[in-house]
Amino acid sequence: MTRDGSGGGVTGVAVVSAHLDDAVLSASIEVATADRVITVFAGVPPEGTPPGGWDVLTGAPDAAARVRDRHREDDAALAALSPQVTALRLGELDLQHRPSGDHNDDGAAGAPPVLAELGAALADAAQGCGHLYLPAAVGQHPDHVSTHRAGFVAAQRLGVPVTLYADVPYSVRWGWPECVTGQPDSPFLRCTAEWDESFAATGLDREHWRLQVRRLSEEQVAAKSAALECYASQMPALDAGTARIVTRPDVMAFEVVWTWALDRPVTLADAGVPIDGSC
């Protein structure tokens, strides 16, 4: 399943994923027809690295062994969606396995990678692809933000367009909003509040990005469900236990992307991406 991905002359789509499940959770329709899925934070930590917060939550006694297991789960999930897609994995360590730096909501520590270096690595991995799908970084997880920013750098280096996908489960923490489902929102729950906050935090102007809602067919829902079942070590936590915030039928029925709405190509300034420094 995992190949060298040189893909000389290929002009297909690359779906860029922060972690070893984000692409399938958030953009299964694109994965099913993509040339490759590039996962950024897929590095195996050194043996003896203590389990991070997410490892502990998901019952992993060994951090390195769990990442290797997740590679196998990801291979199976991608194969369930497409026999043709190439899985490429960069060696960046997950936030919970990085030794120092900022902290996320779970208290896990990790310094972000250098933007220019990560953008160059992504551009190399996506060489030959004509379109990049990137996380919108809804929820502002540091690894998603780094992937989002480096993805824009890679797109600029390659001269290719970008589409943003709504990060699941963060984008559906309160359910899909009325603009997706067509069903009126509760007057006491504004489901898009986190979307707006995340766009503002990443420096994106919502007026320049066009929302597109994809309703999955019964066949696409079934294929996505089968792929998600492959992430056996992750789904109980991702689905928030019995809340089923990912696999509820009303959530599984949709995926959301944003496309650049202006006639000119998007620039790093439009994307709010700093030229120098870390992600």
Helices and strands as residue ranges (DSSP letters): E 13-17, H 22-33, E 36-39, H 53-57, H 63-81, E 86-89, G 95-97, E 102-103, E 109-110, H 115-125, E 131-135, H 142-158, E 162-165, G 170-172, H 178-181, H 193-202, G 206-208, E 209-215, H 218-229, H 235-238, G 241-243, H 249-252, E 254-260
